[in-house]
Amino acid sequence: MLYDWANSIYVAVVMTTLLPIFFKSVTADYGLSNSVADSYWGYATSAATLLISLFAPLLGALGDYSNMKMKIFKTFFYLGVFATGMLFFSSSWRYIIVFYMISLVGYLGANLFYDALIVDVSSSDRMDKVSTYGYAVGYLGGSLLPLAAVILFLLRGDDFSSDLNPAIKISFLATSAWWFVFTIPMLKNVRQVYSKEKEPHLVRSSFGTLYRTIKNISSYRSVFLFLVAYFFYIDGVNTIIHMAIIYGTTMGISNLTLIGALLVTQVVTIPCTLISGVLAKRFGSDRIILSGIAVYIVVCILAYNLQTDFDFWVITVLVGTSQGGLQALSRSYFGKMIPKESSNEFFGFYDILGKFAAIMGPALYGLFSQITGKSQYGVLSILILFVVGGAVFLYASSYEKRRSRQSV
């Protein structure tokens, strides 16, 4: 849970708020149009997620061997912390893009193994609760530093035009330090419980394991169907996380509203994530996941028609009601379906589908924005991801229920 607290600050500052605002101001100084800047940000996000996605299954298979989860986790964790700190020294939009991409690779790679560790720290009957509590703690941690940044922002006035603005520069260093310090308890105390014995030539053995898993995936039909659904709907969630501030800036939403909306999202998400865990226990996690997808469909429609700051606030609140619950319950829903001794291998596929989809979403947004010259069509293109993902998940959950009844 403390690692959720630690890394959520990266999402809040680098992925979703201060860095996108700062990037747009710098690109404006270089004479880039809003639609072109939006496209570059989308392409950079897609490229970084593509890189980690290509290696996620292999890394997952490798991580299933004894004591490998934490070793690989640490490698990506240190990479992400370093690159985030280097954003402090970036003064051109090109350097910003480079270090953003490196930091995103570190964040995504570390999360692959953090997600997989849920089977090592929780029993199946407690997994929904542990997962939702983790996300709630993460959103709580992710709101504190942005709040401090808002205070600095207000004291200095509504001006992000200078790349020397201390409020922005210091936030990147503070994010790097926060991420590192609050990860220390996990580095010291979390250990891999479920694993396979190491074999000679680990990389070669991991390729063999990966091949066998792909070959036999049809025997886990419920898992396969869920992953297809997850591929689509989590793509929409990740795209909105990555592109919301960029889109809001393009649509003329004030910087104060953009940052304030982030805080509202965090505040709303914390209790709603906890509530989703309670509701999942009573009504079933599949129904709560479907309701979250439905909310995001509404969000896409409202975003297409975005005109005022008030509209942005409404969208923000709706996202807050569903974002954490959808992420947390998807993780625990999947964790309860897979064999624990192969958890990292399966979570490698879980992450590659989620992250590979996140390549498609931002790229789709950037493409439609660049072709039409209007970012509204970029955000509208995300709608189909939720529709397809929701339809497949509805079928997948129905199949799983039928299979469970037959096995009984």
N, C-alpha and C positions, 0 to 999 in steps of 0.2 A: 504493500500500500504506500509506503514511503517513496518508492521509486515512481509511482504514479504522481505523487506530490512533487517529486524532483523534476520529472521530465515535462510535466504539463506546462511549466513556465516557458519552455521552448516553443510549444504550440502557440501559447498566448502572445509571446513577444515576436518571435521570428517568423513563424508560419502564417499568422493570421492578422497581426495588427501593426506594430511599430515598424518592422522591416518593410512590409508592403507599402505603407504610407511613405516611408523614407525613400524607398526605391522609386516610387512614382514622382516624388519631388525632384530626385536626381535626374531621372530620365527627361523630365520637363526642362531642366536646365540644359540638357544636351539636345533639346529640340525634337524629341520623339513624341509622336501623337499618343493619345490615350489608348487607342485600339492596338497600336503596335506595341506599346509597353505592356499592355495586358497579355498580348500574344507571347512576348518574350518570357514573361513570368510563368505562363502556362506551359510553354515548351521546356523551360528549365526544370519545373516541377516534374514534368513527365520524364525527362531524361534521367533525373536522379532516381525516381522510383523504378524506371526501367532497369537501371544498373543493379539495384539491390534485388529486384524481382528475378532477374536472370539467374542469380546465385542462391536465391532463397531455398529452393528445394534441396540443393546440394548441401548448403549450410545446415539445413534442418536435419538431414540424414547424418551428417557429421556430428551434430550436437547431441544425438541420441547415445553416443558412446560415453562411457564413464568420465565424469568431470569435465566434459567438453562444453557444456552449456555456458557455464560462467566464464570460461576462457574466451570464447568467441564473443559473448556479451560484452566483456570488458574492452575488447579491441574496438568494437563499434562505439561503445560508450565514450571512450577517450577520444576517438576521432571526432565525434559530434561535439563534445565539450570544447576541444581545441578550435575547430572551425567556427563555432559560435563566438568564441572570444576574438577571433581574427576579424570578425565583422566590425569591430571597434576601429580597426585601422583602414577600412575600406572607404575610399572617397569617390570612386567612379562606379557607374552602374555595372560595368563588366566585372570588377572585383566583387561587388555585392552578389552578383549572380553566381560566380565561382564558389565563394565561401558558403553561400546559401545552399548550393547543391551538395557540397561536401558535408555540411552539417546535417542536411536532410538524409543523406546516405547513412551517417552515423546514428541518427535518431531512429530511422526505420529498421536498420540492422539490429540495433540493441533491443528494439521492441519485439522483434521476431522471437528472441529467446526469453524476454520477459514474459510475453504471452504464454509461451510453452511451459514456463515454470509454474503456472497455475496448478498443474496436476501434481507438482511436488510439494505444494504448500497447503493443499486443500483436498478434502474428500469429495466425492461426487455429489453427495446430498447437500453440501455446504457451498458448492461452487458458484451458484447464482448469487448468493449473499456475498461471498468473498469478492467476486468480480465486480458487482455493483458498488460495494463499499470502496473498492480500490479506485474505481472511476470517480466516485464522489469525493474522496480524499484528494484525488488528482485535480479535479476542478476547483476545489477549495484552495489548494496550493497555487494553481495557475492564476488565481485572481489577485493574489497579494502584491506581487511585483508590478503588474499592470496598474494597480491602484496607486502605487508610489509613483509610477511613470506619469499617470494622469495629474497628480499633484504638481510634479515638476513641469509638466506641460502647461498647466494653468498659470503657474508662477511666471513662466517665460512668455506666455502669450501664444496665440494660434499661428505659429510660424515654424514650418518644417522645411524651409527653403534652403537652409545652410547645412552643409555636410559636417560642420563643426559643432552643431548643436549638442551641448553636453547631455541634455536629457535623453536624447536618442542614443548617442554613443555609449554612455555609461550603462544604459539598459542592456546592451549586448554583453558587456563584461559581467554585469550583475547576473544575467541569465546563465552564463557559463558557470559562474561561481555557485549559484543556487543549485543548478543541475548536479554539479560535482559533490557539493557538501551533503545534500540530502540523499545521495546514492550510497554514501559510505556505510550506513547500516545494512543495506542489502549486500554490498560487497563483503562485509564481515560475517554475516549471519545466514544468508540463504545458500542452501546446498542442493545439488541434484540428488533426488531420491531414486527415481526410475531411470534405468539406463541399460545399455548393452555392454558386454565386455569388449574391451578394445581388441582389434584385430591387427595383424600386420598390414602395412600399407593402408592407412586409414582413408585417404582420399579415394583410392581405388575401391576399397570396400564400401565407401559411402556411395560411389557411383552405382555399384551393384545393388545396394539397398534401395537406392532411388529407382532403378530400373524395375526391381521387383514390385515396389509399391505402385508404380504407374501401371504395370502389367496386371496387378491384382485389384486395381481400384474398383473394378466393376463388382467385386464381391462386397464392397461397402457402398451399396447403392444409395442409402440414406445420406451418407457423408457426401457422396458425389453430387446428389441433387441439391443439398444445402450449399455446397461450394459454388455451384453454378448461380444460384440465387444471390449468394453473398457477393460474388464477382460483380454483379450489376448494382445492387443497392448500396453497397459500401463505397463503390466508386462515386455515386452521387453524393454521399456524405462527405467523403474526402475532398471532392472537388469544391463543394460549398465551403469547407473549412479553409482550403487554400485560396479560393478566389473571392470570398465575400468582401474583404476590405478593398481589394483592387477594384472590384465591380462598384462598390459603394462610392469610392473616390471618383471613378469615371462618371457616375450618375449625379455627381455634385453634392453628395452627402457631406456634411461638415466633419472635419477631423475630430472635433469634440464629441459628436454623435457616434462616430465610428469607434472610438476608444471606449466611450461610455457604454455603447451597446455590447462590447466584449464583456465588460464587468457584469452587465445584466444577464448575459448568457451564462456566465459562470455561476451567478447567484441563483438563477432559476434552475440550472442543470443539477446542482448539488442535491436539493431535496427531491427533484423529479427522478434522478437516477436511483436514489434510495427507494423511492416509492415504486419504481418499476420492478425492483427486486421483490418487494412485497406482493405486488400485483401478479408477478410471474408465478409466485408460489401458489396463489389462489386460483388464477385463471389459466396458467400455463404460459411459458415464455414465448411459445410460438404466436399466441394471440397478441401479446404486447409488442413483439417484433413487427407484426403486420400493422398494428396501429401506428407505430413509429414511422414506417414506410409511407403510410397514408398521409401523415402530417407533412412529410417532406414533399410529397406531390403538391400539396397546397402551397408550401413555401416557394416552390419553383414558379408557380403561377403568379403569386404575389410579387416575386422578385422581377418577373418580366414586366409587370405594371408599376414598378417602383418609381415614385415621383418625389416624395417628400421625406424629411427626416422621420416623421411619425410613422410612415410606411415601413421604414427600416427598423424602427423600434418594435413594431408588430411582428415582423419577420424574425427578429432576434429572439423575442419571447417564445415564439413557436419552435424555433430551433432548440432553444434551451429545454423545452419540455420533452424532447425526443432524442437528442443527440447522445447523451450519456447512456441512457437506457438501451438504445439500439446497439451501441458499441459493446456495452458490458454483457448484455444478454446474448448477443451473437457469439462472443468469446466463450461464455459458459455453456451455451447450447451446443457448440461444437466440441468443447472439452468433454462433455458427458457422453458424446457419441463415439469417441475414438479409443483405441487401446492405449493404456497409459504408458506401457514400456516403449511405445513408438510415438510418444506425444510430440517430440520435437520434429520428427519427420513429417507427421501429419500437419503440425502447425506451420511447417515450411510451405506446404501446399496452401494452407489457409492464408498465410501472408502473401504468397506470390499471387494468388488470385485477387486478393484485396488490393495489393499494391500495383499489380499489373493493370487492374481496372482503373486505378488512380492515374495511370499513364494515359488511358483513353479519355477520361473526363476532362482534365485540364487542357489536353491537346484538342479535344473536340470544342471546348469553350474558346480556345485561342483561334482555331480554324474558322469557326463561324463568326467570331468577332472581326477577324482580319478580312474575310471575304465580303461580309456585308457592311463593314465599317460601323456596326452597331453591336455593343456588348450585350444588349437585351436578347439577341438571338443566341448568343453564346450561353447565357444562363438558361434559356428555354430548352436548349438541346439536352440539358441534364435530365429533363422530365422523363424521357423515355427509359432512362436507366432505372428509375424507381418503379415505373410501371412494369417493365420486364422482370426486374428483381422480385417485386411483390408477387407477381403471378407464379413464378417458378417456386418461390418459397411456399406459397399456399399449396401447391401440388406436393412439394417435398414434405411438408408437415403432415399432410393427409396420408401420404404413403407411409411415413414413419409410424403414425398411429395405427394404420392397418397392419403393419408388420409386427408391432408390439402386441396387438390383440391376438394375432395368429400364433406368435411365439408362446403366449400364455396358454 
